[in-house]
Amino acid sequence: IVVAAPDGVGVLYRTVGVLALHLLDIRQASISTHHGMAVNSFVVEPRFGRLPDASLLRNDLVRAVDGELLIGPRLREKQRAYSEDENRRPPDLHWFDDEATDATVLEIRTEDSIGLLTRITAALERCQLDIRSARVSSLGQSVVNAFYLTDANGKPVTGAARADVEVELRVI
């Protein structure tokens, strides 16, 4: 699934939220921005059965990006319905300063669950970080996500901001 939309705060969060609402597990993702457009490509697998109707998925994506579809409450309902374990261990977080010239790389390793990428991207948004690009992959129940991040001023993420990010991500 490829989603292109004007880049802005919350586009990624809302996009991956809709995929989770439609019970699509994201196996791989490539997140990038080109000339003010978010261009996000996802390799998905239906959690149960088959892929959802493309027109329903597109409508929900449009509504979500426009801010008309509330993602958080609906995802919490899905998690409760599928009895996902809320007592998972915290993710492993690794920061890399020298992997990108204009960003800080944050690698997150954890167990997969419904809406995981949505919760991660929402946490990064709450910390006012910009996701320049990302590489997402999962194998079975394990995921490895690498996010290329900058602060609100377009600078690499510093130590003080990292502490805030770690607090937010410890409870995903």
N, C-alpha and C positions, 0 to 999 in steps of 0.2 A: 504494500500500500504506500503510495507516495502522496504526501500532503504538502501543498505549497500555499502559503498565505502571507500577507504582509507581516513582517517580523514585529513583535511587540511582547511586552510582559505577559506571560501566561499562555502564549500560543502553544508551546510544547506541553505544558501541564494539561491544558484542555484537550489537546489532540490525543495524548496517551491515555487520558481519562476516558475518552469516548471509546477507544479501543478496548480498554478494560471493562467498561460497561457492557460491551458487546461480547464479553468473555473471549477476547482474542489475546492469547499469550504472545508477547513480543519476544521473538527468538534472536533477532538482530535488528539493530537500528543504526542509521547514519543521520546525524543531525547537523545541519549547516545553515549558513546564511549567505545569500548572494544578492548584492545590490538592494538591500532592504527587504528581501523576501526570505522567509523561513522555508527551507526545502528539506523536508524530513521524510526519509524512506524507511519503511518497516517491513521486516519479514515476520509474518504472524502465523500462528497456528490456532485454530479454534480449540478452546478448552474441551468442549463437548460437541460432537456432531460435525456440522459443516459451517462454512463461512456464512455470516449474516447477509441479508439482502443488501446489495451495494447501494441502492437508492436510500434505504433507511440509514445506513452508516454515513453516507454523504450528508443527509439532512441533519443528523445529530452533530456531525463535525462542524457544519456551518453554524448551527445554533450555539454550539459550545464556544467556537472562536469568537462569535458575536457577543458572548456573555449571557446568552438566553437560556442555557442549559446548565443547571447546577450539578457539578460533578461530585463534590465531596459527599453530600448526604446519600446520593444514589450508590456511590461506591461502598460506603460503610454498610448499607443494606446488603449489597452483594457479598461482602466479606462475612457478615453475620449469617446469611443464608447458606453459605458454603462452609461455615464453621472453621474459618481459618484461624490458626493458632496465633493469638495476640501476644504470646509470651516467647516469641522467637528471640534468639540471642541478637545483640546489636551487630550491625554490619562492621566489617573491617574496613577502615578508611586509611588511604595512603596518599600523601601529598607529594607532588613532583614539581620542582621549580625549573628544572633545566630541560624539560621535554618539549616546551613550546616557547617561542620567542616573545609572544605578546600575551600569554595567558598562564595560569596555573592549572596543572592537571590534578584532578581528584579522581582516584580510582576507588570504587566501592565494590566490595565483594560481600555477598550475602545470599540468603535463601530466597527463592522466588515465591511470590504470592500475588493474589489478585490485586491489581492497582499499585504494585511496588514502584514502578517507574513514575507513576502519577504522584505518589507520596514523596519520592525523592525530588522530583522537579518542583513540586510545591514548596518543599523545604528550602531549596536553593533560591526560589523566588522570594520567600519570606526574608531571606538573608540579603536580598537586593543584589544578587549576583546575576550576571549575564552569562548564559551558556552559549559560547561561541561555536562550539561543535561538541559532538559526543559520539562515542562508539559503545554500543550496547550489545551484549551477547549473553545467551543463556544456554546451558546444557543440563537437561533434566531439571533438578530443583536448585541448581547453583547459577548465580548470575555474576558477571563482571561488567561493571559500567565505568567508563572513563569519560569524565566531563572536562572540557577545556573552558575554564572560568575566568571572568574578569569582574572587578567591582563595578559600581555604578559609574565610575569615571573612566572605565575602559582599561584600568591598570590590573596587573596580577594581584591575586588575593594575598593579603598580608597575614601575619600571625594572629592579630587580634580578631580579625574577621573569621579566620579559620576556627577559632574556638567557638564562635557563635554557630558556625556551620555544623561543627561536631555535636554540639548540644541538640540542634534541630534533627540531625540525622540519627542520633542514638535512639530516638523514639519512633522511627518509621516502622 
